[in-house]
Amino acid sequence: MSILRDDRLIALHDLVAACRSSASHAALAAELIADDPRAPDLQALADQRSADADFFAERMIAEDDIPGGPPEERSLLDAALARARAAFEDDGWKTLLDDCREQEQVVCRQAEAARSAPLRDDEKIAAEALASRAREALAHIWPD
């Protein structure tokens, strides 16, 4: 394994990190707003982003690279901060959902950026599908 990542591995890493972060935020939101009609959509989004992250991570592992994502400590801190913001702000649930939307926008941007990365054909197809699904999720869950 090389210490330096090539452009392909950097793009894969960015996709893994964005998908894991979106999955974490969406799962937290689904848990905290279980009575909201968007909760099942958020949980489905979390499940899909976890699967997306796994797909791209497997490609990194095949190259003897270790997929990254938000460090465990950062994920826990992000979850705690999201809970705190939701609890203390007047529009707490809106803030939580806005955080989820921002994470999904990052997924979309990373997937669109992957078009210019030197990915393999199947990885490019998967990244394009990811961008399309992210746009659909943004339009469906956050129609405003």
C-alpha positions in Angstrom: 0.0 0.0 0.0 1.3 3.4 -0.9 1.1 6.2 1.6 0.0 8.6 -1.1 -3.4 8.2 -2.7 -3.9 8.7 -6.4 -6.8 10.8 -7.8 -9.0 7.8 -8.1 -8.6 6.8 -4.4 -9.1 10.4 -3.3 -12.4 10.5 -5.2 -13.5 7.2 -3.7 -12.5 8.4 -0.3 -14.5 11.6 -0.7 -17.5 9.6 -1.8 -17.2 7.2 1.2 -16.9 10.1 3.7 -19.8 12.1 2.2 -22.1 9.0 2.2 -21.2 8.0 5.7 -21.8 11.4 7.0 -25.1 11.7 5.3 -26.1 8.3 6.5 -25.3 9.2 10.1 -27.2 12.5 10.0 -30.2 10.9 8.3 -30.4 8.0 10.8 -30.1 10.4 13.7 -32.9 12.6 12.3 -35.1 9.6 11.6 -34.6 8.5 15.2 -35.3 11.9 16.8 -38.3 12.7 14.7 -39.9 9.3 14.6 -43.4 10.7 14.5 -42.7 13.0 11.5 -43.9 11.6 8.2 -40.4 12.1 6.8 -38.8 9.7 9.3 -39.2 6.6 7.1 -37.7 8.5 4.1 -34.8 9.6 6.3 -34.2 6.1 7.5 -34.4 4.8 3.9 -31.9 7.5 2.9 -29.6 6.5 5.8 -29.7 2.9 4.7 -29.1 3.7 1.0 -26.1 6.0 1.9 -24.6 3.3 4.1 -24.9 0.9 1.1 -23.4 3.5 -1.2 -20.5 4.1 1.2 -19.9 0.3 1.4 -19.8 0.0 -2.4 -17.1 2.7 -2.8 -15.2 1.5 0.4 -15.0 -2.0 -1.1 -13.2 -0.5 -4.1 -10.7 1.2 -1.8 -10.1 -2.0 0.2 -9.5 -3.9 -3.0 -6.6 -1.4 -3.6 -5.3 -2.1 0.0 -6.4 1.4 1.0 -8.5 2.1 4.2 -11.7 3.9 3.5 -12.2 7.0 5.6 -15.1 8.7 6.9 -15.8 10.9 9.8 -13.7 9.7 12.7 -15.9 7.9 15.3 -15.3 10.7 17.8 -16.4 13.3 15.2 -19.5 11.3 14.4 -20.4 11.1 18.1 -19.7 14.9 18.5 -21.8 15.7 15.4 -24.7 13.6 16.7 -24.5 15.3 20.1 -24.3 18.8 18.5 -27.3 18.0 16.3 -29.3 16.8 19.3 -28.3 19.9 21.3 -29.2 22.3 18.4 -32.5 20.6 17.9 -33.3 20.8 21.6 -32.3 24.4 22.2 -33.4 26.2 19.0 -37.0 27.4 18.5 -37.1 25.5 15.2 -35.0 22.6 16.5 -36.4 20.0 14.1 -36.0 22.3 11.2 -32.3 22.8 12.1 -31.8 19.0 12.3 -33.4 18.5 8.9 -31.4 21.4 7.5 -28.2 19.6 8.7 -29.4 16.5 6.9 -30.1 18.4 3.7 -26.6 20.0 3.9 -25.0 16.5 4.2 -27.0 15.2 1.2 -26.0 18.3 -0.8 -22.4 17.3 -0.1 -23.1 13.8 -1.3 -24.5 15.3 -4.5 -21.6 17.6 -5.1 -19.0 14.8 -4.4 -20.8 12.4 -6.8 -21.0 15.1 -9.5 -17.3 15.9 -9.0 -16.5 12.3 -9.4 -17.4 12.6 -13.1 -14.0 14.2 -13.7 -12.1 11.8 -11.5 -10.2 8.9 -13.1 -12.7 6.3 -11.8 -13.3 3.0 -13.4 -16.4 2.7 -15.6 -18.5 0.9 -13.0 -17.5 3.4 -10.4 -18.4 6.3 -12.7 -21.8 4.7 -13.3 -22.3 4.2 -9.6 -21.3 7.8 -8.9 -23.7 9.1 -11.5 -26.5 7.0 -10.0 -25.6 8.3 -6.6 -25.8 11.9 -7.8 -29.2 11.2 -9.4 -30.5 9.5 -6.2 -29.2 12.4 -4.1 -31.0 15.0 -6.3 -34.2 12.9 -6.0 -33.8 12.6 -2.2 -33.3 16.4 -1.9 -36.4 17.1 -4.1 -38.5 14.5 -2.2 -37.6 15.0 1.4 -36.8 18.8 1.2 -39.1 20.0 -1.6 -38.8 23.7 -0.7 
